[in-house]
Amino acid sequence: EVVQANCVHWRKKFSFMCKMSASAATGILDPCIYRVSVRKELKGGKAYAKLGFADLNLAEFAGSGNTTRRCLLEGYDTKNTRQDNSILKVLISMQLMSGDPCFKTPPSTSMSIPIAGESESLEED
């Protein structure tokens, strides 16, 4: 995709199933980590550069319908901190396919990422 106004829109939908478990004692869902990796295509698609990643705990989104989350991309090189403050916006929609509907979600690990000049931060689709 093309960079316009310092922003790239992929509008790509990924659909997959995942199995979650919960603590028998507390009923709180165990972590279910999903890594979103952002890469930049190079040499006409024959190579790529890793720009960063965001780890999302899907257990935090269970039972909440459609949820939008904005995450700062983390760098793959842990020796150097990322300087560009790239933000990834994802919309997560989950549906219980089977199992006990009585569960508790773990506390959210998200942090607020305010963006100057944007009402809800990053454009809503």
C-alpha positions as MATLAB code, in Angstrom:
seq = 'EVVQANCVHWRKKFSFMCKMSASAATGILDPCIYRVSVRKELKGGKAYAKLGFADLNLAEFAGSGNTTRRCLLEGYDTKNTRQDNSILKVLISMQLMSGDPCFKTPPSTSMSIPIAGESESLEED';
ca = [
       0.000    0.000    0.000;
       1.001    3.608   -0.486;
       1.898    5.931    2.398;
      -0.438    8.952    2.445;
      -0.393   11.597    5.190;
       2.025    9.443    7.212;
      -0.510    6.616    7.252;
      -0.967    3.275    5.493;
      -4.342    1.512    5.334;
      -4.308   -2.232    4.692;
      -7.925   -3.002    5.553;
      -6.993   -6.670    5.634;
      -9.262   -9.114    7.447;
      -7.885  -12.197    9.163;
     -10.284  -14.847   10.416;
      -9.128  -17.763   12.543;
     -10.198  -19.941   15.429;
      -8.365  -20.118   18.724;
      -8.953  -22.230   21.794;
      -8.872  -20.528   25.171;
      -8.784  -22.025   28.622;
      -9.663  -20.586   31.998;
      -8.402  -21.102   35.512;
     -10.632  -23.599   37.297;
     -10.189  -21.693   40.566;
     -10.923  -18.147   39.362;
     -12.653  -18.538   35.992;
     -10.247  -15.963   34.503;
      -9.186  -16.725   30.946;
      -5.561  -17.715   30.472;
      -3.442  -15.526   28.163;
      -3.867  -16.188   24.442;
      -1.195  -14.099   22.702;
      -1.557  -13.147   19.044;
       1.420  -11.393   17.412;
       0.796   -8.940   14.592;
       3.998   -8.366   12.635;
       4.316   -5.395   10.283;
       6.747   -5.765    7.408;
       7.705   -3.522    4.524;
       7.917   -5.119    1.099;
      11.234   -4.653   -0.708;
      12.566   -5.530   -4.168;
       9.139   -5.969   -5.723;
       7.968   -8.437   -3.102;
      11.072  -10.640   -3.152;
      12.265   -9.432    0.249;
      10.936   -7.574    3.265;
      12.064   -5.543    6.259;
      10.527   -6.113    9.680;
       9.167   -2.783   10.926;
       7.772   -3.935   14.246;
       5.180   -6.023   16.020;
       2.391   -5.837   18.555;
       1.386   -8.677   20.876;
      -2.319   -8.779   21.688;
      -3.798  -10.912   24.462;
      -7.015  -12.130   22.843;
      -8.349  -13.203   26.253;
      -8.805   -9.496   27.070;
     -11.289   -9.128   24.191;
     -13.486  -12.167   24.907;
     -17.154  -11.322   25.276;
     -16.687   -7.674   24.322;
     -18.003   -7.671   20.745;
     -16.130   -5.360   18.374;
     -13.178   -3.643   20.031;
     -10.706   -1.191   18.521;
      -7.207   -1.168   19.959;
      -4.236    1.014   19.108;
      -0.761   -0.281   19.899;
       2.721    1.141   19.613;
       4.800   -1.162   17.449;
       7.695   -2.749   19.288;
      11.008   -3.189   17.526;
      12.552   -6.557   16.788;
      15.968   -5.219   17.741;
      15.799   -5.064   21.538;
      19.123   -3.218   21.745;
      17.701   -0.087   20.148;
      14.444    1.605   21.029;
      12.087    2.471   18.207;
      12.236    6.111   17.236;
       9.285    6.437   14.875;
       6.398    5.783   17.312;
       4.462    3.774   14.727;
       0.921    2.982   15.842;
      -1.026   -0.059   14.698;
      -4.817    0.111   14.871;
      -6.722   -3.170   14.931;
     -10.412   -3.999   15.199;
     -11.016   -7.267   17.005;
     -14.289   -9.157   16.883;
     -14.656  -12.413   18.799;
     -17.419  -14.991   18.925;
     -17.769  -17.909   21.352;
     -18.029  -21.085   19.262;
     -18.329  -23.621   22.084;
     -17.640  -24.034   25.769;
     -18.816  -22.395   28.963;
     -20.018  -18.810   28.429;
     -19.326  -18.025   32.099;
     -15.783  -16.677   32.258;
     -13.899  -13.599   33.415;
     -11.507  -11.628   31.264;
      -8.058  -10.725   32.575;
      -7.318   -7.073   33.330;
      -6.532   -5.036   30.231;
      -2.878   -4.383   29.485;
      -3.647   -1.528   27.091;
      -2.371    1.980   27.594;
      -4.045    5.114   26.314;
      -2.317    6.498   23.219;
      -3.570   10.059   22.705;
      -2.956   11.589   19.289;
      -3.032   15.373   18.943;
      -5.679   16.701   16.576;
      -7.688   13.489   16.398;
     -10.943   13.049   18.275;
     -10.861    9.257   18.691;
      -7.253    8.938   17.495;
      -6.497    7.450   14.128;
      -9.268    7.470   11.577;
     -12.328    5.355   12.241;
     -13.384    3.095    9.401;
];
